Amino acid sequence: MTSPDFSALIAGLDLETKVRLLTGATSFTLHGEDSIGLAPMAFSDGPTGVRGLKFTGGDHVALFPNATLLAGAWSEETAREVGELLAEEAERQQIHVVLGPTINLHRSALGGRLFEAYSEDPLLTGRLAAAYVQGLQGKGIGACLKHLVANESETLRNYMNSVVAEDVLREVYLLPFEIAVEESRPWSIMAAYNDVNGVAATEQDHVNNQVVKGEWGWDGLLMSDWFATKTSAPAALGGLDLVMPGPDGPWGEALVADVRSGAVDESVVDEHVQRLLLLAQRVGALGDVHRSWPTDSLAADAPERRAQLRRLATDGMVVLRNEGGVLPLAASGSVALVGRHGVDTVCMGGGSAQVNPPHQVSIADGLRAQLGELLTVVDGVEVRQSPLPAPVGTITDPETGAPGMRVEHVDADGVVMLAEHVDGAEVTTGWDDTLPRPTERLRLSARLSSAGPVRLGVKGAGSWRVGVDGTQIGQADLVPTGADPGEAMFKPPVWTADVEAPAGALVEAELTIVRSEPQPGPDGKLSTLSQILASGMGNKTLVVAPVPSPLEDTLAAVTAVARASDTAVVVVGLTPEQETEGSDKSTLALPGEQDAMVRAVAAAARRTVVVVNASTPVLMPWADEVDAILVVGLPGQEGGDAVADALLGVREPAGRLVTTWPAADAAAPAWEVEPTDLQLDYTDGSFVGYRGWFAGRADPPAYWLGAGEGYGTWEYAAASLGDVASDGSATVSVTVRNTGARDSRELVQVYLQPSEADQPVRLVGWTSVEVAAGSSATVQVATDARLWRRWDTAADRWASLAAGGELLVARGLGDIRHRLPLA
């Protein structure tokens, strides 16, 4: 195919048209331009599935295991396959660019959005990201690395300033981006919300122009995060190519005026447009013939897709404890499944990573399918501070009888602009809709599927009135808390009341949108996002939930069931209140009384297995009191079946941790996520995560990065160092023996401990190998040359590490098997 002459195409456009192309047309689409053969392009969020063009609702799409769970396989082949599957999901929905992968690091375990990102280690993150991009773009769908850069927490993300030394920025936080750019040439990158060393990420001439586009020679398109762009000329000059979303934003007439005044040279605009046209060419949206979309794509619930997602989820699960070989469970013994997360398994995190899956298999459903009558299920303690939207099956549309609710959008004159059925219990106002006028009132209605005491309520900013069968049960004026406007979307305020209601009762909730004057943020600036949220944009939800039982009754019930079974499987975890975009955690402790539940079961049961339904570290003060611990992350739509496969040994959960787990709150090299005076200092420097722990900068962790048992036991018989290359890198030969009774997969890790005191230990290579029970295998682990260097700030260039040090062959740094000195 002949490449178009971008310069000629751009020369045929006037300034206003060029600038128009550089802001989105809608929430997730770009403008086309017929005169140059440019078709509109469609973007979609994509960390755990390709959601499509609707922020809530929309078509059913596949819900993938979350990023940390997929990364737990430590497999570039897995990451590449995930990219390929996401490309198929994108093609089915005619999406040109998937907004992923997220490759920020797990600097502090409190980060609310860590579930979207791979790891605390830059090499592991970068290599997995590169493979993901290769899989996605190999099928003609654009990838988008995000978020550039130093965006490791959510608190006040629109206003805070990440302060990072240049050597740390280069060696740690830019490194995953560098690896992915070098190995996979991603077609787009997303600039973060935060400032970096006093300059907005969307205006970062140093990072965007000098490093990424200059030193790395990257030719892709740099887009803003949604509503992140704060200025016209500084952003245009700072390397930003595209403002999202649209159609409004800080460019438009302002950028045209900047060019007319000479503040921005028109050649800068032309370069942004050229990068946009190159992206369009790559995804098949430029030229006489645009890409054709397949008509035979797999449905999200097709048997083949379900099998793929089930396998991917199990492969990343991590066995942290297995005393006496309790796992895998015997298929002949009785099992008690205990806990809210077992009955209502959390399969995805909150925020823009959420999708609308065709189903979500609970652990109870997965185990029941394989154990049948051997399984007894009992609910556990309450785990949420704020109740869920009405679950599927609890409400029906009063007009159609279908599961879900009826929604009416009403304008200022009382005209119903849209009356529709919604499958779930959540709707968004002021965002990605096609209504002719703004919604002023919103009416939600549904019938209850069963009778009994029930907790009814609503979520979302505005003035609410709630009734049952025509009788008002309450009203509330709900206002978001916190300074970050993103909370209106991702952590909306809630009101509830406990009532007795018969089956078929009609629940009606009416919301009056409260519009206000936009308020400056903590930085004193009036952001685009603040202006839009002041107009009433946000998620609105109907709540229908059971009334929680007293704690003592719950503990008595779970203890009785555990005592009567051969094995008790207790499922604990976090919820989208903790693992979400828009806010961070304040503790690693499990929410509610889950610790008390585990201890009660462990004291009563013959054998206790704990399943951790969370993607990020949690505190486990009862770890030594239970027989086994299996970490299953946020396992996606097939999660329950995947967990059952792991517990019963249908497929080995041979994953390894991608983040070091602290033993206590604050016992970590980096902890704080809340900025002081809007500034967050990266005081741990390049000693992020396991690097800082190994250097003694915090009390020993509970579990190291790379830890995991699988279902084998391993002897490391020998390790030797091959020739060291001119760049300092080397290959290590390691012989491992599976001394267990089951075939298993082992992950051999190699770390470099430099001789320089100011340089931390770092992961430099790994490889996995499957070995039959009683057999041995020898593997070669190539170390990555990019980890054998340091940034010389004074000289403003890379320099080789000093000679000496040693290589550590390990199963995580808490289990070092060989030390190989370097000359």
PEDA-V313299 format. One record per residue. N is the residue number from 1. SS is DSSP state (a for helix, b for strand, c for the rest). OMEGA is omega in whole degrees, -180 to 180 (none if undefined). NEAR is the number of other C-alpha atoms within 8 Angstrom. Layout:
N/SS/OMEGA/NEAR, N/SS/OMEGA/NEAR
This chain:
1/c/-180/2, 2/c/179/3, 3/c/180/4, 4/c/176/5, 5/c/-176/6, 6/a/-179/8, 7/a/179/7, 8/a/179/7, 9/a/-178/9, 10/a/-180/11, 11/a/-180/7, 12/c/-179/6, 13/c/174/8, 14/c/-174/7, 15/a/-178/8, 16/a/180/9, 17/a/179/8, 18/a/-179/13, 19/a/179/13, 20/a/-179/9, 21/a/-173/11, 22/c/170/12, 23/b/-179/18, 24/c/177/16, 25/c/178/11, 26/c/-179/10, 27/c/-174/12, 28/c/177/14, 29/b/177/11, 30/c/176/12, 31/c/166/12, 32/c/177/9, 33/b/-174/9, 34/a/-174/7, 35/a/179/5, 36/a/178/8, 37/c/-180/10, 38/b/177/13, 39/c/172/12, 40/c/176/10, 41/c/-179/13, 42/b/176/12, 43/b/175/13, 44/b/170/13, 45/b/-173/13, 46/c/-179/13, 47/c/-179/13, 48/c/179/15, 49/c/-179/15, 50/c/-171/15, 51/c/-174/14, 52/c/-172/13, 53/c/179/11, 54/c/-179/8, 55/c/173/11, 56/c/-178/9, 57/c/-178/12, 58/c/-178/10, 59/c/174/6, 60/c/178/9, 61/c/-178/14, 62/c/175/14, 63/c/-177/12, 64/c/167/10, 65/c/-176/18, 66/c/-171/17, 67/a/-179/12, 68/a/178/16, 69/a/177/16, 70/a/180/16, 71/a/-180/14, 72/c/175/14, 73/c/-177/13, 74/c/-172/11, 75/c/174/8, 76/a/177/10, 77/a/177/7, 78/a/-180/10, 79/a/179/15, 80/a/178/15, 81/a/178/10, 82/a/177/10, 83/a/180/15, 84/a/-180/13, 85/a/177/9, 86/a/176/12, 87/a/177/14, 88/a/177/10, 89/a/179/15, 90/a/-180/15, 91/a/-179/13, 92/a/-178/12, 93/c/179/7, 94/c/177/8, 95/c/-178/14, 96/c/-175/12, 97/b/175/14, 98/b/-175/15, 99/b/179/13, 100/c/11/11, 101/c/172/14, 102/b/-175/11, 103/c/167/14, 104/c/-172/13, 105/c/177/14, 106/c/-177/15, 107/c/176/11, 108/c/-179/13, 109/c/178/11, 110/c/-176/13, 111/c/-176/15, 112/c/-174/15, 113/c/-178/14, 114/a/-178/15, 115/a/179/14, 116/a/-173/12, 117/b/-169/14, 118/c/-161/19, 119/c/171/13, 120/c/-175/13, 121/c/-177/12, 122/a/-180/12, 123/a/179/12, 124/a/180/10, 125/a/-177/14, 126/a/-178/15, 127/a/177/12, 128/a/178/15, 129/a/-180/13, 130/a/-180/13, 131/a/177/14, 132/a/-179/16, 133/a/178/15, 134/a/179/11, 135/a/-178/15, 136/a/-175/17, 137/a/174/13, 138/c/177/8, 139/c/173/8, 140/c/177/10, 141/c/-177/15, 142/b/172/15, 143/b/180/16, 144/b/176/14, 145/b/179/15, 146/b/5/15, 147/b/-175/14, 148/b/4/12, 149/c/-180/12, 150/c/179/12, 151/c/-174/13, 152/c/177/11, 153/c/-173/13, 154/c/-174/14, 155/c/180/11, 156/c/-174/11, 157/c/-179/12, 158/c/-173/8, 159/c/-169/12, 160/c/-178/12, 161/b/175/14, 162/b/-179/15, 163/b/-173/11, 164/c/178/12, 165/c/-176/7, 166/a/-180/7, 167/a/178/10, 168/a/178/11, 169/a/-178/12, 170/a/-171/10, 171/a/-172/11, 172/a/-166/10, 173/a/173/14, 174/c/-173/11, 175/a/177/13, 176/a/177/15, 177/a/180/11, 178/a/-180/11, 179/a/-179/12, 180/a/178/15, 181/a/-177/12, 182/a/-172/8, 183/a/-175/7, 184/a/179/10, 185/c/180/9, 186/c/-175/14, 187/c/176/12, 188/b/176/13, 189/b/180/15, 190/b/176/13, 191/b/-173/15, 192/c/176/14, 193/c/-167/14, 194/c/167/14, 195/b/175/12, 196/b/-179/14, 197/c/173/8, 198/c/-180/8, 199/b/-180/9, 200/b/179/10, 201/a/179/13, 202/a/-178/15, 203/a/-169/14, 204/c/177/14, 205/a/-178/10, 206/a/-178/8, 207/a/-171/8, 208/a/-175/13, 209/a/-174/12, 210/a/-175/10, 211/a/-170/10, 212/a/-178/12, 213/a/-178/11, 214/a/-175/9, 215/a/-178/7, 216/c/180/10, 217/c/-177/7, 218/c/-174/9, 219/c/-177/7, 220/c/-177/12, 221/b/178/13, 222/b/180/12, 223/b/176/13, 224/b/163/15, 225/c/-172/13, 226/c/-179/8, 227/c/-176/13, 228/c/-174/13, 229/c/-173/15, 230/c/-172/10, 231/c/176/8, 232/c/-175/11, 233/a/-179/10, 234/a/179/8, 235/a/179/14, 236/a/179/13, 237/a/-178/11, 238/c/173/13, 239/c/179/13, 240/c/-179/16, 241/c/-171/13, 242/b/176/13, 243/b/175/17, 244/c/-5/16, 245/c/177/14, 246/c/7/12, 247/c/-179/9, 248/c/179/7, 249/c/-174/13, 250/c/180/11, 251/c/178/12, 252/c/-177/12, 253/a/-179/7, 254/a/180/9, 255/a/175/13, 256/a/179/12, 257/a/179/8, 258/a/178/12, 259/a/-179/11, 260/a/-178/7, 261/a/-178/7, 262/c/178/7, 263/c/177/8, 264/c/177/12, 265/c/-178/8, 266/a/178/8, 267/a/176/6, 268/a/177/10, 269/a/180/11, 270/a/180/10, 271/a/176/8, 272/a/-180/13, 273/a/179/13, 274/a/178/11, 275/a/176/12, 276/a/180/12, 277/a/177/11, 278/a/175/9, 279/a/-180/13, 280/a/178/13, 281/a/-177/10, 282/a/-178/10, 283/a/175/12, 284/c/-179/11, 285/c/-179/14, 286/b/178/13, 287/c/-178/11, 288/c/-178/5, 289/c/178/6, 290/c/-175/9, 291/c/175/7, 292/c/-177/4, 293/c/-179/7, 294/c/179/7, 295/c/-175/5, 296/c/-179/4, 297/c/178/9, 298/c/173/10, 299/c/-178/7, 300/c/180/12, 301/c/176/9, 302/c/-178/8, 303/a/-179/6, 304/a/179/7, 305/a/179/11, 306/a/180/11, 307/a/179/8, 308/a/-177/8, 309/a/177/13, 310/a/179/12, 311/a/-179/10, 312/a/-180/11, 313/a/-178/17, 314/a/-175/15, 315/a/-179/14, 316/c/-178/17, 317/c/-170/18, 318/b/172/16, 319/b/-179/16, 320/b/-180/11, 321/b/180/9, 322/b/-178/12, 323/a/178/7, 324/a/179/5, 325/a/179/6, 326/c/176/10, 327/c/-1/10, 328/c/-178/10, 329/c/174/9, 330/c/-177/6, 331/c/-176/6, 332/c/-177/5, 333/c/178/9, 334/c/-176/10, 335/b/171/12, 336/b/176/15, 337/b/-171/14, 338/b/170/15, 339/c/178/13, 340/a/-180/14, 341/a/174/12, 342/a/-179/15, 343/a/-178/12, 344/c/-175/8, 345/c/178/13, 346/c/-173/12, 347/c/179/11, 348/c/178/14, 349/c/-176/14, 350/b/177/12, 351/c/-174/10, 352/c/177/7, 353/c/-179/13, 354/c/175/11, 355/c/179/14, 356/c/-175/13, 357/c/178/11, 358/c/179/10, 359/c/172/6, 360/c/-176/11, 361/c/178/12, 362/c/176/13, 363/a/176/16, 364/a/179/11, 365/a/-179/10, 366/a/179/15, 367/a/-180/13, 368/a/-180/10, 369/a/-178/7, 370/a/-177/7, 371/a/180/9, 372/a/-175/8, 373/a/176/6, 374/a/-176/9, 375/b/170/12, 376/b/-176/10, 377/b/176/9, 378/b/178/12, 379/c/-179/11, 380/c/-178/11, 381/c/176/14, 382/c/-176/8, 383/c/-175/11, 384/c/171/9, 385/c/-179/5, 386/c/-175/6, 387/c/179/8, 388/c/164/8, 389/b/-180/12, 390/c/-180/12, 391/c/177/11, 392/c/179/8, 393/c/-178/8, 394/c/180/11, 395/b/177/14, 396/b/177/15, 397/c/-177/15, 398/c/179/11, 399/c/-174/5, 400/c/-176/6, 401/c/-180/7, 402/c/176/7, 403/b/-178/12, 404/c/-176/15, 405/b/176/17, 406/b/-179/15, 407/b/175/13, 408/b/176/12, 409/b/-173/13, 410/b/-179/15, 411/c/-175/13, 412/c/-180/8, 413/c/-180/5, 414/c/180/6, 415/c/176/7, 416/b/-178/9, 417/b/-178/11, 418/b/171/9, 419/b/-174/9, 420/b/172/7, 421/b/176/9, 422/b/-176/12, 423/c/-178/9, 424/c/-179/12, 425/c/-176/13, 426/b/178/12, 427/b/180/10, 428/b/176/11, 429/b/174/11, 430/c/-175/11, 431/c/177/9, 432/c/175/10, 433/c/-179/6, 434/c/-179/4, 435/c/-178/8, 436/c/-179/5, 437/c/179/6, 438/c/174/7, 439/c/177/13, 440/c/175/10, 441/b/-179/12, 442/b/179/13, 443/b/177/13, 444/b/179/12, 445/b/180/13, 446/b/175/14, 447/b/179/14, 448/b/-177/14, 449/c/-178/10, 450/c/-179/8, 451/c/174/10, 452/b/174/8, 453/b/-175/10, 454/b/176/12, 455/b/180/13, 456/b/179/12, 457/b/-179/12, 458/b/173/13, 459/b/175/13, 460/c/-178/15, 461/c/177/16, 462/b/-179/12, 463/b/-171/12, 464/b/167/13, 465/b/-175/11, 466/b/180/13, 467/b/176/12, 468/b/-180/12, 469/c/175/8, 470/c/179/7, 471/b/-179/6, 472/b/178/9, 473/b/177/8, 474/b/172/8, 475/b/-175/9, 476/b/172/8, 477/b/-173/8, 478/b/-178/12, 479/c/178/8, 480/c/175/11, 481/c/178/6, 482/c/-176/6, 483/c/-176/7, 484/c/-178/11, 485/c/178/10, 486/c/-179/9, 487/a/177/13, 488/a/178/15, 489/a/-167/11, 490/a/179/12, 491/c/-173/11, 492/c/177/13, 493/c/-172/12, 494/b/171/10, 495/b/178/9, 496/b/173/9, 497/b/178/9, 498/b/-176/9, 499/b/168/8, 500/b/-178/8, 501/b/178/10, 502/c/173/9, 503/c/-179/10, 504/c/179/9, 505/c/-179/10, 506/b/177/12, 507/b/180/12, 508/b/177/13, 509/b/178/13, 510/b/-179/11, 511/b/169/11, 512/b/-179/10, 513/c/178/12, 514/c/179/9, 515/c/-176/7, 516/c/174/6, 517/c/177/6, 518/c/-179/10, 519/c/175/8, 520/c/177/10, 521/c/179/12, 522/c/178/8, 523/c/179/7, 524/c/-177/6, 525/c/179/7, 526/c/-176/10, 527/c/176/10, 528/a/-179/12, 529/a/178/10, 530/a/-179/13, 531/a/-177/12, 532/a/179/10, 533/a/176/12, 534/c/179/12, 535/c/175/10, 536/c/-180/13, 537/c/175/13, 538/b/179/14, 539/b/178/14, 540/b/-167/12, 541/b/170/11, 542/b/-177/14, 543/b/171/15, 544/b/-174/14, 545/b/176/12, 546/b/175/7, 547/c/-176/8, 548/c/176/6, 549/c/174/6, 550/c/-176/6, 551/a/-176/7, 552/a/177/6, 553/a/-180/8, 554/a/-179/12, 555/a/177/12, 556/a/-179/8, 557/a/-178/9, 558/a/179/15, 559/a/-179/12, 560/a/-180/9, 561/a/-180/11, 562/a/-178/14, 563/a/-176/11, 564/c/-175/7, 565/c/177/12, 566/c/180/12, 567/b/174/14, 568/b/175/16, 569/b/-179/12, 570/b/-180/14, 571/b/179/14, 572/b/177/14, 573/b/177/11, 574/c/179/13, 575/c/176/11, 576/c/171/10, 577/c/178/11, 578/c/-178/10, 579/c/-173/15, 580/b/168/15, 581/c/172/12, 582/c/177/15, 583/c/-180/14, 584/c/176/16, 585/c/174/10, 586/c/180/5, 587/c/174/6, 588/c/179/12, 589/c/177/8, 590/c/-180/12, 591/c/180/9, 592/c/-178/8, 593/c/-177/10, 594/a/178/11, 595/a/178/10, 596/a/179/7, 597/a/179/12, 598/a/-177/11, 599/a/178/10, 600/a/179/11, 601/a/-178/15, 602/a/-180/12, 603/a/-175/6, 604/a/-170/10, 605/c/173/15, 606/c/178/10, 607/c/-179/11, 608/b/175/14, 609/b/177/13, 610/b/174/13, 611/b/-179/12, 612/b/-179/12, 613/b/-180/15, 614/c/-176/13, 615/c/-176/13, 616/c/-173/10, 617/c/171/11, 618/c/177/10, 619/c/-178/11, 620/c/-177/7, 621/c/-179/6, 622/c/-171/9, 623/a/-179/7, 624/a/-178/6, 625/a/-178/7, 626/c/-175/12, 627/c/-177/13, 628/b/176/14, 629/b/178/14, 630/b/179/13, 631/b/-173/13, 632/c/176/17, 633/c/173/14, 634/c/-159/15, 635/c/175/17, 636/c/-171/15, 637/c/180/15, 638/c/-170/13, 639/a/-177/19, 640/a/177/16, 641/a/179/14, 642/a/178/14, 643/a/178/12, 644/a/177/12, 645/a/-179/12, 646/a/-177/14, 647/a/-176/10, 648/a/177/12, 649/c/175/10, 650/c/174/7, 651/c/-174/10, 652/c/171/12, 653/c/-172/13, 654/b/-180/17, 655/c/178/14, 656/c/-179/17, 657/c/177/12, 658/c/180/13, 659/c/175/15, 660/c/-178/14, 661/b/177/12, 662/c/178/14, 663/c/-179/11, 664/c/173/7, 665/c/177/10, 666/c/179/7, 667/c/-175/11, 668/c/179/15, 669/c/175/12, 670/c/-177/12, 671/c/-172/11, 672/c/174/7, 673/c/179/12, 674/c/-178/7, 675/c/174/13, 676/b/-175/6, 677/c/178/4, 678/c/180/11, 679/b/177/10, 680/b/-178/12, 681/b/177/8, 682/c/-172/9, 683/c/177/5, 684/c/178/9, 685/c/180/9, 686/c/179/10, 687/c/-178/11, 688/c/174/12, 689/c/-176/16, 690/a/180/12, 691/a/179/12, 692/a/178/15, 693/a/-178/14, 694/a/179/9, 695/c/178/9, 696/c/-179/8, 697/c/175/9, 698/c/176/9, 699/c/-177/9, 700/c/-179/8, 701/c/174/12, 702/c/-179/8, 703/b/-177/10, 704/c/166/14, 705/c/180/13, 706/c/-180/12, 707/c/178/12, 708/c/-173/12, 709/c/-170/13, 710/c/179/13, 711/c/175/13, 712/c/170/14, 713/c/-164/8, 714/b/171/10, 715/b/176/8, 716/b/-170/10, 717/b/-176/8, 718/b/174/8, 719/b/-179/12, 720/b/-177/8, 721/b/176/9, 722/b/180/8, 723/b/177/6, 724/b/-176/8, 725/c/-178/7, 726/c/179/5, 727/c/178/7, 728/c/-177/10, 729/c/-175/12, 730/b/174/11, 731/b/-179/12, 732/b/177/12, 733/b/-177/12, 734/b/176/14, 735/b/-180/12, 736/b/179/12, 737/b/176/13, 738/b/-177/16, 739/c/180/11, 740/c/-177/11, 741/c/-178/7, 742/c/170/8, 743/c/-173/12, 744/b/179/14, 745/b/179/11, 746/b/177/11, 747/b/-180/10, 748/b/-177/12, 749/b/177/14, 750/b/180/14, 751/b/176/13, 752/b/171/12, 753/b/-178/11, 754/c/178/14, 755/c/-178/10, 756/c/-175/8, 757/c/-177/6, 758/c/179/4, 759/c/-176/8, 760/c/168/12, 761/c/178/11, 762/b/174/9, 763/b/-180/11, 764/b/178/11, 765/b/177/11, 766/b/171/11, 767/b/179/10, 768/b/-179/8, 769/b/175/9, 770/b/-174/8, 771/b/178/13, 772/c/179/10, 773/c/178/12, 774/c/-177/9, 775/c/180/9, 776/b/176/10, 777/b/176/9, 778/b/-178/8, 779/b/176/9, 780/b/179/9, 781/b/177/14, 782/b/178/10, 783/c/-173/12, 784/c/-175/9, 785/a/-177/9, 786/a/178/5, 787/a/179/10, 788/c/-178/11, 789/b/176/10, 790/b/179/11, 791/b/177/11, 792/b/-176/10, 793/c/-178/8, 794/c/-179/4, 795/c/180/5, 796/c/179/7, 797/b/175/7, 798/b/175/8, 799/b/178/8, 800/b/173/9, 801/c/177/10, 802/c/179/7, 803/c/177/8, 804/c/-174/9, 805/c/180/12, 806/b/173/12, 807/b/-178/12, 808/b/176/13, 809/b/-165/14, 810/b/167/14, 811/c/-167/14, 812/c/-173/11, 813/c/172/11, 814/c/-178/9, 815/c/-180/7, 816/b/-176/11, 817/b/179/9, 818/b/173/9, 819/b/-177/9, 820/b/-179/11, 821/b/175/8, 822/c/-178/8, 823/c/none/5
